[in-house]
Amino acid sequence: MVMKTKLKFLGVVLLVCSLGACEKDELEIVDLDRSASADLKAVKNYNNGMIKSYSNETVLTWNEFLSNSIDNSLPQPFEAKIYAMVTLAMHDALNNVVPKYETYALDNIGVDAGDISKKNIHSIADAAVSQAARDMIAVLYPDAQAAADDLLTSILSGIEDSELKTRGILIGQDAAAAMFEKRANDFPLRFETFVGTTEPGDYQSNWPPFINATPMWPANAVYAPTLGDLTPFGALSGDQFRNETPNALNSAAYLADYNEVKSLGCTTCPLRTAEQTEIGAFWIESTASSMNRVARTLVAQEDLDGWEAARLIALVEMAVMDGYIASFEGKYYFNFWRPISAIRAGDMDGIDQTEGDLEWTSNFTTPPTPNFHQHMPIPVLLPPQFL
């Protein structure tokens, strides 16, 4: 019951903040003179009426396809980056059909939507958003290309051949191409060999990963040590949110955390309740996936139109990825050790109050990254804060 309440509250916050950001980023009308301004406002009102008539069905279809294709198949930051790039391309495609919001990669200044109406908007919009999603997925996750091709063919076959359908396909292709061009300088996210120290408090990778870790990683390796240097999607820099430091090993706060994790976080800890285990399981799920699911649920519950749906989901995924960038920047800046290292070395850390346990093992798989900042709360909390 507590978990459901937290999820419901989180969903409401995401919806309010994201749609608030949508309105702030609407393309503005320049007040040149009264007659020109009146004409532009009339066009905007007409466009908004058209947009409201476009359902969220195709946007949700591609988001569900993306989720079914990549969830739990990739390291979470890589998965989040795919979510961000695909959903932003879909958003940009729609806003190059009828400009309503500012775009991320494909400029929509000067787009002429004069021949689009409520009668034909689905034809061009469905073609545009579908082509953009397919082109992104085919490159970013080739394992899903065949299925993406099938879905694209199914959607396009349901649209009557016309100039608008052809234009929509071209817009989708342009949106994907613009996204790849904008992110052309991104470097790959991968496992790298780690050579650290054995000093107390420093991250150590000499503990064995769980045999069933998904995906598997090499021994003595870390994941994406330079992720914090990746250009954010919306934030100013990876270190923009670095405003805390780990507790000192000789502090009361560290000792309290140490004892709490030791007594509640292990595979055989008798003091941990069923609810605490459930909460722990909730926080290890892929954030990009869970936030996409929350956003899709809100889209359906609030009956958002296709433009609002694409905007909400893209902003959420963009913020989630920036949360990972911020988190990993802090992780490798502070290089703080994981509980499995700290507790197994508790008798050798120079702190009299800590009691070690050489057999202690965490209840869930310990990720191959330093501990601080934790990378789950930041991507979850950043969507409402960032937007």
Number of C-alpha atoms within 10 A of each C-alpha: 7 8 12 9 10 10 13 13 11 16 18 15 15 27 21 14 17 25 18 14 17 19 12 12 13 13 15 13 12 10 12 9 8 9 10 13 14 14 11 16 16 12 14 18 12 13 19 15 13 18 24 15 15 21 18 21 15 19 27 21 14 21 23 15 16 23 18 13 17 20 17 15 12 15 20 23 25 21 22 27 21 22 28 23 26 25 29 28 33 30 34 33 36 32 27 27 24 23 25 22 22 21 23 19 22 23 16 21 12 8 12 12 14 9 8 18 15 14 10 15 22 23 23 26 32 28 30 33 32 29 30 31 29 27 22 27 26 16 14 19 15 12 13 18 18 12 16 24 17 12 17 21 13 11 16 20 11 11 16 10 11 11 11 22 22 15 17 28 23 17 26 32 23 22 34 29 17 18 20 18 12 13 14 9 10 12 13 11 16 16 18 16 13 18 13 13 11 14 11 18 21 18 27 26 23 14 14 10 17 15 9 8 12 13 10 12 19 13 16 18 19 20 21 21 21 16 25 23 16 19 17 19 21 14 17 11 17 22 17 10 16 13 7 9 12 15 15 11 17 14 10 12 12 15 17 12 13 18 15 11 16 22 15 18 23 18 12 13 16 10 10 14 11 9 12 13 14 11 13 14 12 14 14 16 14 19 26 29 24 16 21 26 17 20 25 23 14 20 23 14 9 11 13 19 19 26 26 25 24 29 25 28 31 26 25 30 30 27 29 31 31 31 30 31 30 28 27 29 26 27 23 20 17 18 20 23 21 21 23 22 23 26 23 19 19 21 16 15 19 12 14 10 13 21 16 17 16 13 9 20 22 18 15 15 14 19 17 22 25 26 23 23 24 15 24 19 15 22 26 24 16 21 24 21 13 19 18
